Structure formats: structure tokens, C-alpha cells
Amino acid sequence: MNADAAPLARRELGIAIVGCGRIGSLRAVMASRHPAVRFIALADRDPERARKLAEQVGAQVHSGDSLEVMSRPEVNAVVVSTIEVEHTTPVLQALDLGKPVLVEKPIALDLGAADRIIAAANQAGISLHVGFSRRFKKRYLLAKEQLVQGRLGKVVGAAARVYNSRSQGLQTLSRLPKESNSISGLTYYVDVINWFLAGNAPAEVYARAQGGVFKDQGFNTNDVTWAILTYADGAVVNLGVCYALPHQYPALGHAARVELLGSEGVMLLDDDHTDQIMYTEQGFPHVYIPEHVVNMVFLGSGTPGDWALGEFWGPVATETRAWLDHLSAGTQCLLATPRDARRTLEVGLAIGESLRTRAPVRLPLA
């Protein structure tokens, strides 16, 4: 070791977290344990929820006013983890204040709002990243490395499907409009496939769906959706999602499978979590819905990760640390860029358009 080497330079961080629900709470916990974070401010439309989380993580400030906490001089970066329909305003406010932002997916619910956000970030010259935490699951990071190394040759086809229980589906739909797109969970895998096929833009979408379970619950959305994506170079990708498996299905989140077919190799990524099964008469709480208890569980299937021995492990934890490391030490940032997020949003909107018209939809959308 060189005794004369300069010490590692780290920028001290003050983090404002807007939205103190499930993911916002996890981001707050991870921020409170990061060595560069010296100040945490929390905001939620329910001030009592912000106060309780502040006590848990030792935040210095909590409020029901998001602009108030983002404007604090101690804050130099912002996490926006509100419900999906409320992303745009706090993101634009944070960018206007000149503070880097991590916003949960999606970047917005329509392309117009996404474009306003991207324009604001570009004009201000401010860092903006979007949370698609599947990128930070080990198996997908390892898969991306093989693609970077060219070990599959040219990717000519791919498939990704994700299943979840209707209990999770109804929980997700409860915070979205009644006229909801059925592919919220699939969005993560649209991002993963686009990430894997970087530089090869999706050019056409063709989708079909079937519904019943959620429509019986009053939501005008589908139970099962399948889509065929054709990319610019002709690569064909099959994507599927079903969030209507029985209430007691053992997965606590995404049960997924991703396959990549190349001219010189193939990768099959089994992410169903059926390798760790537990049955307990005591019941096991759902990672997203604590009041929902199952007896049989696929351990490790919680989408954001899992608590173990007092620490949170998994994609959201790794993603949060990676973003904080990027801000404090200038390390590489693998989080989705605003352009990545816009492309993923556009594919989702095209799937919805194809379902309505029962016809292929060309990209980019008008």
C-alpha cells in the first residue's frame, strides 16, 4: 500500500425522500446506513407516516410538505418514491432546485410528462435516474456481463415472463386508476430486455390479453397479457405477465423466467424461487402486504429483497447503495437513465394500444 496515496474522496450527502411507503421506507433505511449520508429529510402526504419512519431511521427532518424538505440547504439529492401517479411534480421540483433525483419506475405515466422531465434534467444539467431494481438482481447482472463480453454472439430472440398472486395484483391496482394497464409488473422485464439489447431499439409491438378476476373486482384490466416485440435488427422477444394466480400462491413477489437466444450461445435464467420452499403452520407475512399471510412460501421471492438478521438484502438495497456510491464517490451508475425509462414506458403504452386496436403498433409512437 502506498502510504502517500490520497484518501478516498467522498462527498457528504443529505437525502430527501418523498413518499414514505414500502419502497421509500427501504430507501430511507439504506440511506441511514450509508457512510456518506449525514442528513435525511422525509416527506409524505401522511405526516404521521413520515414521523414514524423518521424515528425508525433517525432522520433529522420530517414533514407533510415535499417541497419543504427538498428545499432544505442540507439536502443535495432526492428520492421520489410516491405512488406512480404523483411522480412528475416532485421530480420537476427537485430538478428545478438543482438536486440529483432517483425516481421509482415509471418515470411518468405518459410520454408528454416523461419528455418534460427529461427536458428539465437536460436543461439543468442534473443527474436523474429511474429505479428498475431487477437490474440489480445478481442473476441479471451476471447475464448482462456475458452479453457485454459477447459470449452469446448476436441475440436473435428472447423471452421473459413474470407471475404473481392476485393478492399482490389487487394491492398494486388499489393505488392506480381503475382504467389500469395490466402490465405494471412486466415493466421491470421490458427494462431488463431493453438493457440486455442495448443499442437495438424495439420497433413493433403486438399484444393479446384475457381478463376476468380483476374485472370481477371492479378494475378494467386483464389477468394475463402476452406481447411480441420485434427489435430494429429483427430480434423477436416474447413477454408475458399474469398477476392473477391464487391468493395463497407461495411467491411473495415476482416469479419470473428470462431466456436469451444468441447466434453463439443461450442463457436460461430461472427466477421462480422454487429452490427454497418452506411450509409453516405459524404463517409467513407477505413482504408487500404484511396483513396477508401464507403457509407455504418461496423464500427469497420478495421482489425488492428480504430482511435477514436485521439487514435488508436484495435488489432495492443494492440499487440504493449503487446510487449513493455514485453520488458520493463518482462510481459507475448502472441505474436506468431517463431515456431508458422513456423507452420502457413507450413499450408499455404500445402494448396497451395493441390490446385496444388488436393490431401491431409501430415504434416510436407518435
TILUM-793210 format. One line per 5 residues: number of its first residue (from 1); for each residue y, x, z of C-alpha. Coordinates in nm, 3 decimals. Each point is the difference from the previous one (the first is absolute). Layout:
N
NUM) Y:X:Z  ...
***
This chain:
366
1) 0.000:0.000:0.000  0.346:0.128:-0.086  0.200:0.008:0.322  0.322:0.002:-0.200  -0.085:-0.315:-0.196
6) 0.254:-0.278:0.033  -0.114:-0.297:0.212  -0.099:-0.315:-0.181  0.318:-0.199:-0.060  -0.031:-0.368:0.086
11) 0.269:-0.261:-0.029  0.023:-0.224:0.304  -0.048:-0.366:-0.082  0.140:-0.326:0.128  -0.206:-0.290:-0.133
16) 0.102:-0.365:-0.023  -0.288:-0.244:-0.047  0.097:-0.341:-0.133  -0.279:-0.251:0.063  -0.220:0.041:0.307
21) -0.312:-0.180:-0.112  -0.343:0.158:-0.047  0.087:0.279:-0.240  0.348:0.057:0.142  -0.157:0.045:0.343
26) -0.248:0.256:-0.135  0.280:0.188:-0.176  0.195:0.001:0.328  -0.296:0.140:0.192  -0.049:0.277:-0.256
31) 0.371:0.081:-0.002  0.008:0.020:0.380  -0.272:0.266:-0.012  0.146:0.212:-0.280  0.153:0.329:0.119
36) 0.311:-0.030:-0.219  0.096:-0.351:0.118  0.265:0.002:0.272  0.135:-0.355:-0.023  -0.154:-0.339:-0.080
41) 0.186:-0.327:-0.051  -0.182:-0.330:-0.054  0.113:-0.328:-0.152  -0.176:-0.330:-0.044  0.119:-0.354:-0.063
46) -0.177:-0.072:0.330  0.196:0.223:0.243  -0.266:-0.041:0.268  -0.265:0.148:-0.228  0.229:0.297:-0.066
51) 0.055:0.041:0.374  -0.373:0.000:0.079  -0.074:0.256:-0.269  0.291:0.214:0.121  -0.157:0.009:0.347
56) -0.336:0.094:-0.150  0.123:0.292:-0.213  0.302:0.112:0.205  0.260:-0.097:-0.259  0.360:0.058:0.103
61) 0.141:-0.310:-0.174  -0.129:-0.347:-0.085  0.177:-0.297:-0.152  -0.029:-0.317:-0.202  0.256:0.142:-0.247
66) -0.154:0.233:-0.258  0.332:0.122:-0.142  0.113:0.092:0.350  -0.297:0.229:0.064  0.005:0.154:-0.350
71) 0.370:0.079:0.043  -0.051:0.201:0.319  0.123:0.359:-0.052  -0.322:0.134:0.154  -0.205:-0.167:-0.276
76) -0.058:0.204:-0.316  -0.299:-0.184:-0.151  -0.116:-0.362:-0.014  -0.336:-0.180:-0.014  0.014:-0.355:-0.140
81) -0.310:-0.189:0.114  0.124:-0.358:-0.008  -0.201:-0.275:-0.171  -0.012:0.037:-0.377  0.269:-0.255:-0.083
86) 0.255:0.186:0.219  -0.025:0.355:-0.138  0.295:0.010:-0.239  0.301:-0.040:0.230  -0.087:0.262:0.265
91) -0.111:0.249:-0.266  0.332:-0.035:-0.184  0.190:0.024:0.329  -0.182:0.319:0.100  0.062:0.157:-0.341
96) 0.367:-0.097:0.022  0.012:0.183:0.335  -0.144:0.308:-0.171  -0.327:0.001:0.193  -0.348:0.069:-0.146
101) -0.231:-0.303:0.003  -0.370:-0.073:0.029  -0.059:-0.365:-0.092  -0.336:-0.172:0.020  -0.150:-0.130:-0.323
106) 0.115:-0.176:-0.210  0.333:0.158:-0.081  0.121:-0.355:-0.078  -0.140:-0.332:-0.118  0.162:0.007:-0.345
111) 0.104:0.264:-0.250  0.369:-0.080:0.029  0.003:0.081:0.371  -0.214:0.309:-0.060  0.245:0.123:-0.262
116) 0.297:-0.054:0.234  -0.175:0.205:0.268  -0.091:0.281:-0.241  0.355:0.009:-0.139  0.146:0.017:0.351
121) -0.233:0.286:0.097  0.082:0.192:-0.319  0.373:-0.055:0.036  -0.001:0.114:0.363  -0.241:0.287:-0.066
126) -0.206:-0.117:0.297  -0.375:0.037:0.051  -0.193:-0.328:-0.021  -0.378:-0.037:0.034  -0.230:-0.300:0.012
131) -0.298:-0.040:0.232  -0.324:-0.036:-0.195  -0.225:0.138:0.272  -0.324:0.004:-0.205  0.128:0.326:-0.150
136) -0.047:0.157:0.342  -0.361:-0.099:0.053  -0.209:0.317:-0.018  -0.234:-0.118:-0.275  0.290:-0.086:-0.232
141) 0.181:0.328:0.072  -0.320:0.187:-0.086  -0.039:-0.205:-0.317  0.356:0.079:-0.106  -0.070:0.371:0.049
146) -0.298:-0.017:-0.239  0.217:-0.169:-0.260  0.274:0.260:0.044  -0.262:0.270:-0.052  -0.115:-0.174:-0.319
151) -0.360:-0.029:0.112  -0.047:-0.347:-0.155  0.159:0.093:-0.331  0.182:-0.291:-0.157  -0.026:-0.321:0.204
156) -0.115:-0.269:-0.242  -0.078:-0.281:0.244  0.028:-0.100:0.363  -0.071:-0.287:0.237  0.130:-0.100:0.341
161) -0.080:-0.305:0.206  0.099:-0.099:0.352  -0.147:-0.273:0.219  0.132:-0.140:0.327  -0.059:-0.300:0.222
166) 0.186:-0.328:-0.027  0.125:0.052:0.357  0.193:0.304:-0.125  0.101:-0.186:-0.316  0.150:-0.289:0.193
171) 0.180:0.244:0.232  0.157:0.170:-0.302  0.090:-0.328:-0.170  0.166:-0.130:0.317  0.292:0.239:-0.055
176) 0.029:-0.051:-0.377  0.130:-0.294:-0.205  -0.240:-0.289:-0.061  0.006:0.085:-0.372  -0.158:0.338:0.063
181) -0.156:0.252:-0.231  -0.361:0.045:0.108  -0.010:0.377:-0.047  0.188:0.139:0.302  -0.301:0.208:0.106
186) -0.073:0.112:-0.354  0.349:0.151:-0.026  -0.118:0.308:0.191  -0.268:0.063:-0.260  0.235:-0.056:-0.292
191) 0.205:0.279:0.154  -0.306:0.222:0.053  -0.117:-0.044:-0.360  0.351:0.062:-0.136  0.015:0.311:0.222
196) -0.337:0.119:-0.127  0.111:-0.061:-0.361  0.345:0.154:0.046  0.181:0.043:-0.330  -0.204:-0.275:-0.164
201) 0.192:-0.327:0.025  -0.166:-0.344:0.011  0.063:-0.177:-0.329  -0.176:-0.338:0.023  -0.133:-0.234:0.270
206) -0.249:-0.285:-0.038  -0.098:-0.199:0.311  -0.211:-0.294:0.114  -0.033:-0.163:0.342  -0.170:-0.276:0.196
211) 0.119:-0.179:0.313  -0.102:-0.253:0.260  -0.007:0.133:0.356  0.369:0.087:0.023  0.110:-0.302:-0.201
216) -0.182:-0.220:0.251  0.218:0.169:0.266  0.320:-0.093:-0.186  0.063:0.327:-0.186  0.035:-0.009:-0.376
221) -0.192:0.323:-0.049  -0.343:0.116:-0.109  -0.305:0.120:0.190  -0.126:0.237:-0.269  0.199:0.185:-0.266
226) -0.126:0.243:-0.265  0.214:0.192:-0.244  -0.056:0.239:-0.290  0.270:0.265:-0.043  0.027:0.202:-0.319
231) 0.196:0.326:0.027  0.211:0.171:-0.264  -0.278:0.236:-0.110  -0.260:-0.279:-0.014  -0.155:0.048:0.345
236) -0.133:-0.331:0.133  0.010:-0.093:0.370  -0.167:-0.298:0.168  0.170:-0.120:0.320  -0.120:-0.273:0.235
241) 0.097:-0.153:0.332  -0.145:-0.267:0.228  0.158:-0.082:0.336  -0.213:-0.310:0.056  -0.319:0.140:0.152
246) -0.115:-0.191:0.312  0.213:0.017:0.315  -0.260:0.206:0.184  -0.060:0.252:-0.278  -0.042:0.336:0.181
251) 0.277:0.191:-0.181  0.324:0.035:0.200  0.195:0.077:-0.316  -0.065:0.121:-0.351  -0.360:0.026:-0.114
256) 0.046:0.185:-0.326  -0.168:0.192:-0.278  0.173:0.220:-0.256  -0.167:0.157:-0.305  0.136:0.248:-0.251
261) -0.169:0.078:-0.332  0.100:0.316:-0.184  -0.101:0.186:-0.312  -0.147:0.276:0.216  -0.086:-0.167:0.329
266) -0.007:-0.308:0.220  0.114:-0.083:0.355  -0.133:-0.294:0.202  0.198:-0.063:0.318  -0.176:-0.232:0.243
271) 0.258:-0.131:0.248  -0.188:-0.304:0.133  -0.063:0.157:0.344  -0.357:-0.128:0.018  -0.109:0.340:0.129
276) 0.126:-0.082:0.352  -0.111:-0.344:0.122  0.021:-0.124:0.357  -0.105:-0.331:0.154  0.134:-0.083:0.346
281) -0.034:-0.314:0.211  0.335:0.091:0.156  0.185:-0.053:-0.326  0.226:0.241:-0.188  0.373:-0.068:-0.066
286) 0.132:-0.001:-0.355  0.242:0.288:-0.067  0.257:-0.238:-0.159  -0.079:-0.322:0.186  -0.073:0.083:0.367
291) -0.087:-0.361:0.085  -0.268:0.003:-0.272  -0.325:0.143:0.139  -0.320:0.088:-0.186  -0.342:0.091:0.139
296) -0.113:0.213:-0.294  0.248:0.258:-0.126  0.021:0.272:-0.263  0.148:0.276:0.214  0.281:0.186:-0.174
301) 0.085:-0.289:-0.231  0.346:-0.066:0.140  0.234:0.047:-0.297  0.276:0.197:0.179  -0.248:0.198:0.215
306) -0.147:-0.028:0.347  0.074:0.082:0.362  -0.237:0.251:0.157  0.039:0.175:0.335  0.365:-0.091:0.032
311) 0.102:0.119:-0.348  0.044:-0.184:-0.328  -0.196:0.148:-0.290  0.007:-0.097:-0.363  0.210:-0.045:-0.314
316) 0.318:-0.143:0.159  0.003:0.277:0.261  -0.050:0.271:-0.262  0.258:-0.155:-0.232  0.261:-0.025:0.278
321) -0.053:0.361:0.106  0.020:0.115:-0.363  0.336:-0.176:-0.045  0.139:0.139:0.326  -0.124:0.349:-0.090
326) 0.171:-0.032:-0.338  0.331:-0.096:0.161  -0.013:0.257:0.278  -0.162:0.300:-0.170  0.035:-0.066:-0.372
331) -0.374:-0.025:-0.063  -0.144:-0.165:-0.311  0.024:-0.379:0.005  -0.290:-0.195:-0.151  0.140:-0.343:0.084
336) 0.066:-0.235:-0.289  0.334:0.046:-0.171  0.224:-0.298:-0.082  -0.111:0.026:-0.365  -0.365:0.001:0.107
341) 0.062:-0.310:0.211  0.186:-0.177:-0.280  -0.290:0.061:-0.239  -0.246:-0.139:0.253  0.223:-0.304:0.053
346) 0.022:-0.051:-0.376  -0.379:-0.001:-0.035  -0.025:-0.258:0.279  0.258:-0.222:-0.166  -0.183:0.037:-0.332
351) -0.326:-0.109:0.165  0.180:-0.310:0.126  0.146:-0.067:-0.345  -0.340:0.037:-0.166  -0.150:-0.245:0.248
356) 0.272:-0.253:-0.084  -0.017:0.039:-0.376  -0.372:0.080:-0.028  0.097:0.267:-0.252  0.037:0.380:-0.004
361) 0.336:0.130:0.118  0.156:0.311:-0.154  0.180:0.260:0.210  0.273:0.082:0.070  0.111:-0.351:0.089
366) 0.326:-0.126:-0.146
***
